[in-house]
Amino acid sequence: MNYNIIHKEGNAFKILNEINIHMFKNKDESINQQVLGKYVHEWDADKVLQRDNKFLICKTIEEATIVE
């Protein structure tokens, strides 16, 4: 069983990394979207989810296609 998979909004995501939210906060406590975006790009991810005080950097698991 793979524990690095999370299901959300009817999709499955592979968790590539987990990082504390405070790493991306500005002085005014807002999230620095640019830095977070670069971090997500570096991991070749396409989705960020939040659990507790952490961001989950994820990649969507595509549905299988049956080829006949």
Secondary structure, DSSP 8 states (H G I E B T S, - for coil): --TTEEEETTEEEEEEEEEEGGGGB-TTS-B-HHHHHHHHHHTT--EEEEETTEEEEEEEE-------
